């Protein structure tokens, strides 16, 4: 493997994190590399708690060797480091033994996530590994400065390490993994060019429906609703496209499913998230949306929530009310 100067290769390839934040990968690696510490951690985040997203599971099932190679690159680039593969419960059960065989005597351990959606947030990952309550920490400091047990910690999505391995082998063609689900014929995970818009993705995967439809793009909970005339957008977030039959989807049932997810998964730590999601659910149950109250609630969620979970409520709710009600 051509792993010399891997951080520069990541920079040249313009690889960005595939967990949803879209942060330049080389900057994260360089930050942790530059920290002065007697120990450092590298975490492959395989929480994948966003509904209707299966890309990390696809990697661990079909290309686990590339995940391990990506971690080996990070271990070599970052001194005094050891690695952790952080997996959601079902992935841990299915793939632990397969990964352990590939790991062998490498300084890599496998950790089973205890919580749910919120446990994939990077500071909550650190909390869980330390066997503490699964709630986000105040930032700064960021994990790259003080993460697991207070040591500098590199946390990247499993897909990011997958592509780091491809970049090291000069096998990266600016692609990403897209999960396509919903009312389509060819469901699954597809590796496609980053710059392809949704309409081209659906056409090339033979997934354009023959009925009026809308899509939820970026995640099955946090994703934005897009209508058929808006499919020129590139896929963002966790890389999923979910297709719905517009004429046979009750918009209130659609929003209720999303809000039930966020109410179930929030930690109740902060008032905006705890109370805001409850008030939104009240309007959905009553099938009566007060646009002024909605705007106020979404403003508060977006600007004052302690962590990203509250902010993630905003795109699906705002777009669904605007386009489906």
MARMIKE-691226 format. One record per residue: chain; residue number from 0; x, y, z of N, C-alpha, C, O in turn. Coordinates in pm, whole numbers. Layout:
chaine num nx ny nz cax cay caz cx cy cz ox oy oz
A NUM X Y Z X Y Z X Y Z X Y Z .
...
//
This chain:
chaine num nx ny nz cax cay caz cx cy cz ox oy oz
A 0 84 -120 0 0 0 0 87 125 0 184 133 76 .
A 1 52 221 -84 129 345 -94 79 441 14 -9 524 -9 .
A 2 138 428 134 84 505 246 174 619 290 151 678 395 .
A 3 276 651 212 365 759 247 292 893 234 221 918 136 .
A 4 310 979 336 247 1111 336 95 1103 315 39 1175 233 .
A 5 31 1014 392 -111 991 372 -193 1117 398 -294 1140 331 .
A 6 -152 1199 494 -229 1321 522 -229 1415 402 -330 1477 372 .
A 7 -115 1425 334 -109 1508 213 -194 1448 101 -253 1521 22 .
A 8 -199 1316 95 -282 1252 -7 -431 1276 22 -510 1295 -70 .
A 9 -467 1275 150 -606 1305 187 -642 1449 149 -752 1477 102 .
A 10 -546 1539 170 -568 1679 134 -584 1695 -16 -676 1763 -62 .
A 11 -495 1634 -91 -500 1644 -237 -629 1586 -293 -685 1637 -389 .
A 12 -676 1478 -232 -799 1411 -277 -925 1488 -235 -1034 1459 -284 .
A 13 -908 1585 -145 -1019 1666 -95 -1126 1581 -28 -1245 1608 -39 .
A 14 -1080 1476 42 -1175 1390 112 -1235 1463 231 -1164 1524 311 .
A 15 -1367 1457 241 -1437 1516 355 -1508 1405 432 -1543 1301 376 .
A 16 -1527 1429 561 -1586 1328 647 -1722 1282 598 -1802 1363 550 .
A 17 -1749 1154 611 -1873 1096 559 -1975 1066 669 -2069 990 648 .
A 18 -1955 1126 785 -2053 1109 891 -2165 1210 886 -2262 1200 961 .
A 19 -2153 1310 797 -2258 1410 782 -2209 1553 800 -2270 1645 747 .
A 20 -2098 1572 875 -2050 1708 902 -1969 1766 786 -1954 1888 776 .
A 21 -1916 1680 699 -1847 1726 578 -1719 1804 609 -1682 1894 533 .
A 22 -1651 1770 717 -1529 1840 758 -1409 1779 684 -1403 1657 670 .
A 23 -1314 1862 637 -1198 1807 565 -1122 1704 650 -1080 1732 762 .
A 24 -1106 1585 594 -1047 1474 669 -902 1502 708 -861 1471 820 .
A 25 -825 1559 617 -683 1579 646 -662 1672 764 -566 1656 839 .
A 26 -753 1770 783 -739 1861 896 -758 1790 1029 -687 1818 1125 .
A 27 -853 1698 1034 -873 1619 1156 -750 1535 1187 -703 1532 1300 .
A 28 -698 1466 1085 -581 1382 1106 -462 1467 1150 -388 1429 1241 .
A 29 -444 1582 1084 -330 1668 1116 -341 1724 1258 -241 1736 1329 .
A 30 -462 1760 1299 -482 1814 1433 -438 1715 1540 -367 1751 1634 .
A 31 -481 1591 1524 -446 1489 1624 -298 1456 1617 -233 1436 1719 .
A 32 -246 1449 1498 -102 1423 1480 -17 1528 1551 86 1495 1609 .
A 33 -59 1654 1545 20 1765 1599 9 1779 1751 89 1851 1811 .
A 34 -88 1713 1813 -103 1725 1958 12 1655 2030 60 1551 1987 .
A 35 56 1715 2140 159 1654 2224 90 1571 2332 23 1627 2419 .
A 36 107 1441 2327 41 1354 2424 110 1218 2429 172 1175 2331 .
A 37 100 1153 2543 162 1021 2559 75 911 2499 122 800 2476 .
A 38 -54 943 2474 -145 845 2414 -246 920 2329 -287 1031 2362 .
A 39 -284 857 2219 -388 912 2132 -480 798 2088 -440 682 2083 .
A 40 -602 834 2058 -700 734 2014 -750 766 1873 -757 882 1831 .
A 41 -783 660 1801 -843 670 1668 -972 588 1673 -969 470 1706 .
A 42 -1084 651 1639 -1213 583 1648 -1280 581 1511 -1299 685 1449 .
A 43 -1316 461 1466 -1398 445 1346 -1543 438 1392 -1585 339 1452 .
A 44 -1618 543 1363 -1754 555 1413 -1852 481 1322 -1880 525 1210 .
A 45 -1902 368 1371 -2000 289 1296 -2133 284 1368 -2202 182 1366 .
A 46 -2170 396 1432 -2299 403 1501 -2415 395 1402 -2512 322 1423 .
A 47 -2402 469 1293 -2502 471 1184 -2645 463 1238 -2721 372 1204 .
A 48 -2680 561 1322 -2811 563 1383 -2918 632 1302 -3037 623 1335 .
A 49 -2878 702 1196 -2976 769 1110 -3061 665 1037 -3005 579 969 .
A 50 -3194 670 1050 -3279 572 981 -3256 574 829 -3221 677 772 .
A 51 -3276 459 766 -3268 445 621 -3129 478 566 -3116 532 457 .
A 52 -3027 446 643 -2888 462 600 -2814 333 632 -2808 291 748 .
A 53 -2756 270 530 -2694 139 550 -2551 130 497 -2497 20 485 .
A 54 -2490 244 464 -2360 241 397 -2248 183 484 -2166 107 433 .
A 55 -2244 218 613 -2137 167 698 -2150 16 717 -2050 -57 718 .
A 56 -2274 -30 733 -2296 -174 741 -2255 -244 614 -2202 -355 617 .
A 57 -2279 -179 499 -2238 -235 369 -2086 -250 363 -2036 -351 312 .
A 58 -2014 -152 413 -1867 -159 413 -1819 -273 502 -1735 -353 460 .
A 59 -1871 -279 624 -1824 -381 718 -1858 -521 667 -1783 -616 691 .
A 60 -1971 -534 597 -2010 -663 542 -1927 -702 421 -1883 -816 409 .
A 61 -1905 -606 330 -1845 -639 200 -1698 -603 185 -1626 -668 109 .
A 62 -1652 -501 258 -1513 -457 243 -1447 -425 378 -1388 -318 393 .
A 63 -1457 -515 474 -1399 -486 606 -1248 -465 600 -1192 -394 683 .
A 64 -1182 -527 501 -1038 -513 490 -997 -369 460 -889 -325 501 .
A 65 -1083 -294 390 -1051 -153 362 -1069 -66 486 -996 31 506 .
A 66 -1166 -100 570 -1178 -31 698 -1052 -51 782 -998 45 837 .
A 67 -1005 -174 790 -884 -204 869 -763 -135 808 -679 -83 882 .
A 68 -752 -134 676 -639 -66 611 -642 84 640 -538 146 662 .
A 69 -761 142 639 -773 283 671 -729 313 813 -663 413 839 .
A 70 -765 225 906 -721 241 1045 -571 223 1058 -506 293 1136 .
A 71 -514 129 984 -368 110 987 -294 234 939 -189 270 993 .
A 72 -350 300 838 -290 424 790 -290 531 899 -190 600 919 .
A 73 -402 543 969 -412 642 1076 -319 608 1191 -256 696 1250 .
A 74 -309 480 1224 -219 437 1331 -74 470 1298 3 508 1386 .
A 75 -39 455 1172 98 485 1131 124 636 1127 234 682 1159 .
A 76 20 713 1088 39 858 1075 40 929 1209 102 1034 1223 .
A 77 -30 872 1308 -47 938 1438 29 861 1546 -1 744 1571 .
A 78 124 925 1607 211 857 1705 135 823 1833 35 886 1867 .
A 79 186 721 1904 132 678 2035 -17 645 2029 -90 669 2126 .
A 80 -63 592 1918 -207 574 1900 -252 429 1906 -177 336 1875 .
A 81 -376 412 1946 -446 285 1934 -585 314 1881 -636 425 1895 .
A 82 -648 214 1820 -773 238 1749 -889 159 1809 -871 54 1872 .
A 83 -1008 213 1787 -1132 151 1834 -1232 153 1719 -1255 257 1658 .
A 84 -1293 38 1691 -1405 33 1597 -1533 34 1680 -1561 -60 1754 .
A 85 -1608 142 1666 -1726 167 1748 -1849 130 1665 -1882 199 1569 .
A 86 -1917 21 1703 -2024 -34 1619 -2158 -33 1690 -2167 -60 1810 .
A 87 -2262 -3 1615 -2396 -16 1671 -2423 -165 1699 -2355 -252 1644 .
A 88 -2521 -192 1784 -2537 -326 1841 -2550 -436 1736 -2484 -540 1747 .
A 89 -2634 -416 1635 -2655 -523 1538 -2531 -547 1452 -2503 -661 1416 .
A 90 -2456 -443 1420 -2332 -460 1345 -2229 -536 1429 -2158 -623 1379 .
A 91 -2223 -502 1556 -2131 -571 1647 -2161 -722 1649 -2071 -804 1639 .
A 92 -2288 -755 1661 -2328 -896 1667 -2295 -969 1537 -2248 -1083 1540 .
A 93 -2319 -903 1424 -2300 -968 1294 -2153 -978 1253 -2111 -1079 1195 .
A 94 -2074 -874 1284 -1944 -863 1219 -1824 -865 1313 -1710 -853 1267 .
A 95 -1846 -879 1443 -1734 -875 1536 -1628 -980 1504 -1509 -949 1499 .
A 96 -1671 -1104 1483 -1574 -1212 1461 -1499 -1193 1329 -1379 -1220 1322 .
A 97 -1569 -1148 1226 -1503 -1123 1097 -1395 -1015 1111 -1284 -1030 1061 .
A 98 -1430 -906 1180 -1334 -798 1200 -1217 -843 1287 -1102 -806 1260 .
A 99 -1246 -921 1390 -1140 -964 1481 -1034 -1047 1408 -915 -1036 1439 .
A 100 -1077 -1128 1313 -981 -1207 1235 -890 -1117 1152 -771 -1144 1139 .
A 101 -946 -1011 1097 -866 -918 1018 -773 -834 1106 -663 -797 1064 .
A 102 -817 -805 1227 -738 -722 1318 -613 -795 1366 -505 -737 1374 .
A 103 -630 -923 1398 -515 -1000 1446 -452 -936 1568 -519 -916 1669 .
A 104 -323 -902 1558 -251 -843 1671 -235 -692 1661 -158 -632 1736 .
A 105 -308 -631 1569 -303 -485 1557 -363 -420 1681 -450 -479 1746 .
A 106 -319 -299 1715 -374 -229 1833 -512 -169 1805 -531 -47 1812 .
A 107 -607 -258 1774 -743 -216 1740 -840 -300 1823 -830 -423 1824 .
A 108 -933 -235 1892 -1036 -307 1965 -1173 -275 1905 -1188 -176 1833 .
A 109 -1272 -358 1935 -1407 -339 1885 -1497 -309 2004 -1498 -382 2103 .
A 110 -1573 -202 1993 -1659 -156 2104 -1804 -159 2059 -1837 -110 1951 .
A 111 -1891 -216 2142 -2034 -220 2110 -2105 -99 2169 -2105 -78 2291 .
A 112 -2164 -20 2083 -2241 96 2126 -2355 52 2218 -2419 -50 2195 .
A 113 -2379 131 2322 -2486 96 2417 -2617 168 2386 -2725 113 2407 .
A 114 -2608 291 2336 -2727 372 2315 -2780 365 2174 -2771 261 2108 .
A 115 -2836 478 2127 -2896 481 1994 -2842 594 1910 -2721 611 1898 .
A 116 -2933 672 1852 -2897 779 1757 -2795 876 1815 -2695 908 1752 .
A 117 -2822 924 1935 -2735 1025 1996 -2596 971 2026 -2500 1047 2038 .
A 118 -2584 839 2039 -2454 778 2070 -2356 788 1956 -2238 756 1973 .
A 119 -2401 831 1839 -2310 850 1727 -2245 987 1724 -2151 1010 1649 .
A 120 -2295 1081 1807 -2234 1215 1815 -2095 1200 1875 -2076 1123 1970 .
A 121 -1997 1272 1822 -1857 1242 1851 -1819 1251 1998 -1740 1170 2046 .
A 122 -1873 1348 2072 -1837 1354 2214 -1912 1248 2295 -1863 1202 2398 .
A 123 -2032 1209 2247 -2104 1100 2313 -2032 967 2291 -2033 880 2377 .
A 124 -1969 952 2175 -1884 835 2149 -1778 825 2259 -1756 717 2315 .
A 125 -1714 936 2289 -1611 936 2395 -1671 898 2529 -1613 821 2604 .
A 126 -1788 954 2559 -1855 922 2685 -1883 773 2698 -1858 713 2803 .
A 127 -1933 713 2591 -1967 570 2595 -1843 483 2612 -1843 388 2690 .
A 128 -1738 516 2539 -1614 438 2551 -1560 445 2694 -1502 349 2744 .
A 129 -1579 560 2760 -1535 577 2898 -1637 523 2999 -1617 536 3120 .
A 130 -1745 460 2949 -1849 402 3033 -1919 508 3118 -1954 483 3234 .
A 131 -1939 626 3060 -2011 734 3126 -2148 751 3063 -2180 686 2963 .
A 132 -2229 839 3120 -2363 863 3067 -2355 911 2922 -2271 994 2887 .
A 133 -2442 856 2839 -2437 884 2695 -2504 1017 2662 -2615 1021 2609 .
A 134 -2434 1125 2693 -2480 1259 2661 -2365 1339 2602 -2250 1315 2637 .
A 135 -2394 1433 2513 -2286 1512 2452 -2213 1598 2554 -2269 1638 2656 .
A 136 -2087 1626 2524 -2006 1714 2605 -2008 1855 2546 -2044 1875 2430 .
A 137 -1968 1950 2629 -1950 2087 2581 -1826 2091 2491 -1722 2033 2522 .
A 138 -1839 2163 2379 -1724 2185 2289 -1703 2334 2271 -1800 2408 2259 .
A 139 -1576 2382 2268 -1452 2307 2290 -1434 2265 2436 -1506 2314 2524 .
A 140 -1338 2173 2463 -1243 2116 2367 -1309 2015 2274 -1406 1947 2311 .
A 141 -1255 2005 2154 -1301 1906 2058 -1225 1776 2081 -1117 1776 2140 .
A 142 -1283 1663 2035 -1215 1535 2056 -1071 1533 2007 -986 1466 2066 .
A 143 -1041 1607 1899 -903 1611 1851 -807 1672 1950 -686 1652 1941 .
A 144 -860 1748 2046 -778 1807 2151 -786 1724 2280 -684 1695 2342 .
A 145 -908 1686 2319 -929 1607 2440 -1052 1521 2420 -1165 1567 2437 .
A 146 -1030 1397 2384 -1140 1307 2354 -1151 1195 2454 -1184 1218 2570 .
A 147 -1125 1071 2410 -1136 954 2496 -1036 965 2611 -915 979 2589 .
A 148 -1087 958 2733 -1006 971 2856 -920 1097 2857 -814 1100 2920 .
A 149 -965 1200 2786 -893 1327 2784 -777 1332 2687 -709 1435 2679 .
A 150 -753 1225 2612 -643 1222 2517 -690 1267 2378 -808 1250 2346 .
A 151 -602 1322 2297 -640 1359 2160 -699 1239 2086 -642 1130 2088 .
A 152 -811 1260 2021 -883 1148 1960 -931 1185 1820 -1001 1285 1801 .
A 153 -893 1104 1723 -943 1118 1586 -1069 1034 1573 -1065 912 1592 .
A 154 -1181 1098 1540 -1306 1026 1518 -1353 1051 1376 -1384 1164 1338 .
A 155 -1357 945 1297 -1406 952 1159 -1509 843 1137 -1504 738 1201 .
A 156 -1599 868 1048 -1697 769 1007 -1627 650 939 -1520 666 880 .
A 157 -1688 533 946 -1632 414 882 -1608 438 733 -1507 394 678 .
A 158 -1701 506 667 -1684 533 523 -1561 619 497 -1496 604 393 .
A 159 -1528 708 589 -1410 793 572 -1283 708 571 -1195 731 488 .
A 160 -1273 613 661 -1155 524 663 -1151 435 539 -1044 405 486 .
A 161 -1267 394 492 -1278 315 369 -1215 391 252 -1139 335 173 .
A 162 -1248 521 243 -1193 600 134 -1048 640 157 -974 661 61 .
A 163 -1006 652 282 -864 678 309 -780 563 253 -673 587 196 .
A 164 -827 440 270 -756 325 215 -751 329 63 -648 299 3 .
A 165 -861 367 0 -863 378 -146 -770 488 -194 -701 471 -295 .
A 166 -766 599 -123 -679 710 -161 -533 668 -151 -452 702 -238 .
A 167 -498 594 -48 -360 547 -32 -318 457 -147 -201 455 -185 .
A 168 -413 384 -201 -384 294 -314 -410 360 -450 -413 293 -553 .
A 169 -429 492 -449 -459 566 -573 -580 508 -645 -583 497 -768 .
A 170 -681 470 -565 -800 405 -619 -927 485 -588 -1036 429 -584 .
A 171 -911 615 -565 -1024 700 -529 -1065 783 -650 -984 854 -709 .
A 172 -1192 773 -686 -1243 843 -803 -1354 942 -766 -1448 963 -843 .
A 173 -1340 1002 -647 -1437 1101 -598 -1579 1047 -601 -1669 1105 -661 .
A 174 -1596 935 -533 -1727 873 -519 -1770 875 -373 -1691 907 -284 .
A 175 -1895 841 -351 -1945 822 -216 -2052 714 -219 -2099 676 -326 .
A 176 -2089 665 -102 -2188 559 -92 -2325 620 -67 -2343 701 24 .
A 177 -2422 578 -148 -2558 629 -140 -2653 513 -110 -2653 412 -180 .
A 178 -2733 528 -5 -2839 432 26 -2968 478 -40 -3010 592 -19 .
A 179 -3031 391 -118 -3158 425 -182 -3265 327 -131 -3253 206 -145 .
A 180 -3370 384 -72 -3477 302 -15 -3613 366 -46 -3620 472 -107 .
A 181 -3717 300 -3 -3852 352 -21 -3924 283 -135 -3904 164 -158 .
A 182 -4009 357 -206 -4093 301 -312 -4016 295 -444 -4048 366 -539 .
A 183 -3915 210 -446 -3832 192 -566 -3809 43 -591 -3831 -41 -503 .
A 184 -3765 12 -712 -3744 -127 -750 -3607 -178 -708 -3592 -295 -672 .
A 185 -3506 -91 -713 -3368 -135 -690 -3310 -72 -564 -3225 17 -570 .
A 186 -3358 -120 -450 -3308 -69 -323 -3166 -117 -299 -3124 -220 -352 .
A 187 -3090 -42 -220 -2956 -88 -186 -2859 26 -165 -2897 143 -156 .
A 188 -2731 -11 -158 -2622 85 -142 -2544 89 -273 -2505 -15 -326 .
A 189 -2522 210 -323 -2455 229 -451 -2336 322 -435 -2344 421 -362 .
A 190 -2225 291 -502 -2108 378 -500 -2110 463 -626 -2095 412 -737 .
A 191 -2128 594 -608 -2154 683 -721 -2075 814 -707 -2034 849 -597 .
A 192 -2055 885 -818 -1981 1011 -811 -2044 1112 -715 -2166 1125 -708 .
A 193 -1958 1181 -642 -2003 1278 -542 -2091 1387 -604 -2189 1430 -543 .
A 194 -2057 1430 -725 -2124 1546 -783 -2252 1512 -860 -2312 1601 -921 .
A 195 -2293 1387 -859 -2417 1353 -929 -2537 1406 -851 -2545 1386 -730 .
A 196 -2632 1472 -918 -2756 1515 -852 -2850 1395 -835 -2828 1288 -891 .
A 197 -2954 1417 -756 -3046 1307 -724 -3112 1250 -848 -3124 1128 -860 .
A 198 -3154 1334 -940 -3224 1281 -1058 -3133 1188 -1139 -3178 1086 -1191 .
A 199 -3006 1224 -1150 -2913 1138 -1224 -2886 1007 -1150 -2872 901 -1211 .
A 200 -2881 1015 -1018 -2862 895 -937 -2979 799 -957 -2959 680 -979 .
A 201 -3100 852 -949 -3218 766 -966 -3224 708 -1106 -3263 592 -1124 .
A 202 -3187 787 -1206 -3188 738 -1344 -3086 626 -1363 -3117 523 -1423 .
A 203 -2964 646 -1312 -2858 547 -1333 -2875 421 -1250 -2817 317 -1283 .
A 204 -2953 427 -1143 -2979 307 -1063 -3115 246 -1099 -3162 154 -1032 .
A 205 -3176 300 -1205 -3307 253 -1252 -3411 261 -1139 -3482 165 -1111 .
A 206 -3416 377 -1077 -3506 395 -962 -3598 516 -977 -3649 566 -876 .
A 207 -3620 564 -1098 -3716 673 -1116 -3858 614 -1115 -3891 534 -1202 .
A 208 -3940 653 -1018 -4076 597 -1010 -4163 640 -1127 -4136 741 -1192 .
A 209 -4268 563 -1153 -4363 598 -1259 -4489 660 -1201 -4596 654 -1261 .
A 210 -4475 721 -1081 -4587 789 -1014 -4534 919 -954 -4413 941 -947 .
A 211 -4626 1006 -912 -4585 1129 -846 -4516 1094 -714 -4567 1015 -635 .
A 212 -4401 1154 -691 -4324 1117 -571 -4251 1237 -514 -4239 1341 -578 .
A 213 -4205 1221 -393 -4110 1314 -334 -4001 1233 -267 -4019 1113 -242 .
A 214 -3889 1295 -237 -3780 1223 -172 -3744 1292 -41 -3766 1412 -23 .
A 215 -3690 1213 49 -3625 1269 168 -3477 1243 148 -3433 1129 136 .
A 216 -3400 1350 145 -3259 1341 106 -3167 1373 222 -3178 1477 286 .
A 217 -3075 1281 249 -2972 1304 351 -2987 1218 474 -2890 1200 548 .
A 218 -3105 1165 497 -3128 1080 613 -3276 1054 629 -3358 1138 592 .
A 219 -3312 939 684 -3451 901 698 -3523 970 812 -3645 955 826 .
A 220 -3451 1047 893 -3513 1130 996 -3479 1276 971 -3568 1360 961 .
A 221 -3351 1307 962 -3305 1445 953 -3306 1501 811 -3280 1620 791 .
A 222 -3335 1418 712 -3326 1461 573 -3433 1559 530 -3544 1560 583 .
A 223 -3397 1643 434 -3488 1744 380 -3581 1681 277 -3541 1591 203 .
A 224 -3705 1729 273 -3801 1686 172 -3778 1764 44 -3769 1887 46 .
A 225 -3769 1693 -69 -3753 1756 -200 -3860 1702 -294 -3889 1582 -297 .
A 226 -3919 1792 -371 -4019 1753 -470 -3951 1717 -603 -3830 1734 -617 .
A 227 -4030 1668 -699 -3974 1619 -825 -3900 1726 -904 -3809 1695 -980 .
A 228 -3939 1852 -887 -3871 1959 -960 -3749 2012 -886 -3690 2112 -926 .
A 229 -3710 1946 -778 -3596 1990 -698 -3483 1887 -694 -3395 1894 -608 .
A 230 -3484 1793 -785 -3390 1681 -777 -3255 1711 -841 -3178 1619 -870 .
A 231 -3226 1839 -863 -3095 1879 -913 -2993 1890 -799 -2875 1915 -823 .
A 232 -3038 1871 -675 -2949 1881 -560 -2857 1759 -551 -2895 1648 -588 .
A 233 -2736 1782 -503 -2647 1671 -469 -2685 1618 -332 -2741 1690 -250 .
A 234 -2655 1491 -307 -2691 1429 -180 -2596 1475 -70 -2474 1477 -89 .
A 235 -2652 1513 44 -2571 1556 157 -2600 1465 276 -2664 1361 263 .
A 236 -2550 1506 394 -2579 1431 515 -2521 1292 512 -2408 1270 467 .
A 237 -2599 1196 560 -2551 1058 572 -2564 980 443 -2540 859 441 .
A 238 -2603 1045 334 -2598 982 203 -2713 890 170 -2693 784 111 .
A 239 -2835 928 208 -2948 842 174 -3053 917 94 -3068 1039 105 .
A 240 -3125 842 13 -3238 894 -63 -3354 799 -38 -3345 680 -68 .
A 241 -3463 851 17 -3582 769 42 -3696 824 -42 -3727 944 -36 .
A 242 -3758 737 -120 -3862 780 -214 -4000 748 -157 -4022 638 -106 .
A 243 -4092 844 -166 -4229 828 -118 -4328 854 -231 -4305 939 -317 .
A 244 -4437 780 -229 -4550 802 -320 -4625 924 -269 -4687 919 -163 .
A 245 -4619 1034 -343 -4676 1161 -296 -4826 1153 -275 -4878 1209 -179 .
A 246 -4897 1084 -362 -5043 1079 -354 -5094 983 -248 -5211 990 -210 .
A 247 -5008 896 -199 -5051 796 -101 -4973 805 30 -4966 708 106 .
A 248 -4913 920 55 -4842 942 180 -4911 1053 258 -4918 1167 211 .
A 249 -4961 1021 374 -5023 1119 462 -4911 1206 521 -4828 1154 595 .
A 250 -4906 1336 491 -4797 1419 540 -4787 1422 692 -4677 1432 747 .
A 251 -4901 1414 759 -4898 1416 905 -4841 1284 961 -4769 1285 1060 .
A 252 -4873 1174 896 -4815 1046 936 -4665 1044 909 -4587 990 987 .
A 253 -4625 1106 797 -4483 1117 763 -4409 1196 871 -4305 1152 919 .
A 254 -4463 1313 908 -4398 1396 1010 -4403 1332 1148 -4310 1346 1227 .
A 255 -4511 1261 1176 -4522 1195 1307 -4414 1089 1325 -4357 1077 1433 .
A 256 -4387 1013 1220 -4282 911 1229 -4148 976 1260 -4071 925 1342 .
A 257 -4119 1088 1195 -3993 1159 1219 -3987 1212 1362 -3886 1197 1430 .
A 258 -4097 1273 1407 -4096 1333 1540 -4093 1227 1649 -4032 1249 1754 .
A 259 -4156 1113 1627 -4147 1004 1724 -4002 957 1740 -3958 925 1850 .
A 260 -3931 955 1628 -3790 916 1632 -3709 1014 1717 -3634 972 1805 .
A 261 -3725 1143 1691 -3646 1242 1764 -3685 1249 1912 -3599 1273 1997 .
A 262 -3811 1231 1943 -3853 1230 2083 -3796 1109 2156 -3757 1118 2272 .
A 263 -3792 997 2088 -3737 874 2148 -3587 885 2168 -3535 836 2268 .
A 264 -3517 948 2074 -3371 946 2075 -3306 1063 2149 -3187 1056 2180 .
A 265 -3380 1169 2178 -3314 1280 2247 -3290 1244 2394 -3360 1161 2451 .
A 266 -3190 1309 2454 -3146 1271 2588 -3218 1349 2698 -3194 1323 2816 .
A 267 -3304 1445 2663 -3378 1527 2758 -3289 1623 2837 -3333 1681 2936 .
A 268 -3164 1639 2793 -3072 1727 2866 -3111 1874 2852 -3112 1948 2950 .
A 269 -3144 1916 2729 -3167 2058 2708 -3314 2086 2679 -3384 2007 2616 .
A 270 -3359 2201 2727 -3500 2240 2714 -3546 2254 2569 -3654 2205 2536 .
A 271 -3468 2317 2480 -3517 2332 2342 -3552 2199 2277 -3656 2188 2212 .
A 272 -3469 2101 2293 -3492 1972 2229 -3605 1896 2298 -3695 1842 2233 .
A 273 -3600 1893 2429 -3702 1819 2506 -3841 1877 2486 -3935 1804 2456 .
A 274 -3853 2008 2502 -3984 2073 2494 -4025 2103 2349 -4142 2094 2314 .
A 275 -3926 2138 2267 -3957 2173 2129 -4015 2057 2050 -4114 2074 1979 .
A 276 -3955 1939 2063 -4007 1823 1991 -4146 1785 2041 -4231 1741 1964 .
A 277 -4170 1803 2171 -4302 1773 2228 -4409 1866 2170 -4518 1822 2134 .
A 278 -4377 1997 2160 -4474 2093 2106 -4500 2067 1958 -4613 2080 1912 .
A 279 -4397 2031 1886 -4415 1998 1744 -4505 1875 1730 -4593 1872 1644 .
A 280 -4484 1776 1814 -4566 1656 1809 -4712 1686 1841 -4802 1626 1783 .
A 281 -4736 1779 1933 -4874 1817 1964 -4946 1868 1840 -5060 1830 1813 .
A 282 -4880 1955 1763 -4942 2010 1642 -4966 1900 1539 -5069 1900 1472 .
A 283 -4871 1808 1527 -4886 1698 1430 -5003 1608 1469 -5083 1570 1384 .
A 284 -5012 1575 1596 -5124 1491 1643 -5259 1558 1621 -5358 1493 1588 .
A 285 -5262 1690 1640 -5386 1765 1620 -5415 1792 1473 -5521 1841 1437 .
A 286 -5316 1757 1387 -5327 1780 1243 -5360 1927 1214 -5443 1959 1129 .
A 287 -5292 2014 1288 -5313 2158 1273 -5181 2229 1301 -5136 2236 1415 .
A 288 -5120 2281 1195 -4989 2347 1208 -5008 2498 1213 -5056 2559 1118 .
A 289 -4971 2558 1325 -4968 2703 1338 -4831 2748 1286 -4729 2726 1353 .
A 290 -4827 2812 1169 -4700 2845 1104 -4613 2937 1189 -4490 2924 1189 .
A 291 -4675 3030 1261 -4596 3121 1345 -4532 3044 1461 -4413 3063 1489 .
A 292 -4608 2961 1526 -4553 2880 1636 -4446 2785 1582 -4341 2767 1644 .
A 293 -4474 2725 1467 -4376 2636 1405 -4244 2709 1381 -4138 2658 1419 .
A 294 -4250 2825 1320 -4127 2901 1292 -4051 2934 1420 -3929 2926 1423 .
A 295 -4124 2971 1524 -4059 3003 1652 -3989 2880 1711 -3875 2888 1757 .
A 296 -4059 2768 1709 -4001 2645 1764 -3877 2602 1685 -3776 2563 1744 .
A 297 -3885 2608 1554 -3772 2567 1472 -3653 2662 1489 -3538 2618 1487 .
A 298 -3682 2791 1505 -3574 2888 1530 -3501 2854 1660 -3378 2853 1664 .
A 299 -3577 2826 1765 -3516 2793 1894 -3437 2662 1885 -3325 2654 1936 .
A 300 -3494 2561 1822 -3424 2433 1807 -3293 2450 1730 -3190 2395 1769 .
A 301 -3298 2527 1623 -3181 2543 1537 -3071 2624 1605 -2952 2600 1581 .
A 302 -3107 2719 1688 -3008 2813 1741 -2969 2791 1887 -2868 2846 1932 .
A 303 -3046 2712 1962 -3014 2699 2104 -3002 2555 2153 -2970 2534 2270 .
A 304 -3025 2455 2068 -3009 2316 2112 -2864 2290 2151 -2771 2340 2088 .
A 305 -2846 2211 2256 -2712 2184 2307 -2627 2109 2206 -2508 2137 2190 .
A 306 -2687 2012 2137 -2611 1934 2039 -2685 1932 1905 -2787 1998 1889 .
A 307 -2631 1856 1812 -2685 1857 1675 -2822 1793 1664 -2892 1816 1565 .
A 308 -2863 1711 1761 -2990 1640 1745 -3106 1738 1729 -3189 1721 1638 .
A 309 -3114 1839 1815 -3221 1936 1803 -3219 2010 1672 -3323 2039 1614 .
A 310 -3099 2040 1624 -3085 2111 1496 -3133 2023 1380 -3183 2074 1280 .
A 311 -3117 1892 1395 -3154 1801 1288 -3305 1789 1269 -3352 1741 1166 .
A 312 -3382 1834 1368 -3527 1831 1356 -3574 1933 1251 -3678 1915 1188 .
A 313 -3497 2038 1232 -3542 2154 1154 -3560 2124 1004 -3668 2151 952 .
A 314 -3460 2069 932 -3478 2051 787 -3599 1966 748 -3673 2006 658 .
A 315 -3622 1849 812 -3739 1772 768 -3871 1840 800 -3964 1837 719 .
A 316 -3881 1900 918 -4007 1964 956 -4036 2087 871 -4147 2104 821 .
A 317 -3937 2172 854 -3958 2295 777 -3996 2262 632 -4090 2320 577 .
A 318 -3924 2168 572 -3950 2135 432 -4080 2057 414 -4151 2077 315 .
A 319 -4112 1969 509 -4235 1891 497 -4359 1979 508 -4455 1963 431 .
A 320 -4358 2072 603 -4472 2162 618 -4486 2251 495 -4598 2273 448 .
A 321 -4376 2301 445 -4379 2392 329 -4426 2322 203 -4499 2382 123 .
A 322 -4386 2196 183 -4407 2130 54 -4516 2025 52 -4564 1988 -56 .
A 323 -4558 1976 170 -4654 1867 172 -4789 1905 231 -4889 1840 204 .
A 324 -4791 2011 312 -4917 2049 378 -4998 2144 288 -5107 2187 326 .
//
